């Protein structure tokens, strides 16, 4: 019974994360300001990392966990660079 509950909860988590990624994509496309788009990209990469973690739990392999770590590291750097660009107009001083 525990495996059945885990399987259904992982499926529900995947569906909800896919829905959240769809909402974030919509905000990226329709965001009225650049700040909204940056926040939506931040949300999008966090949701993508969580979706990879759920896939990793479902399959039991570690490759998805490494990919999620790489996505979060690159996403943080991209968010910091975009935020600095929006505040100052340049990334490298």
Secondary structure, 3 states (H helix, E strand, C coil): CHHHHHHHHHHHHHHHHHHHHHHHHHHHHHCCCHHHHHHHHHHHHHHHHHHHHHHHHHHCCCHHHHHHHHHHHHHHHHHHHHHHHHHHCCCCC
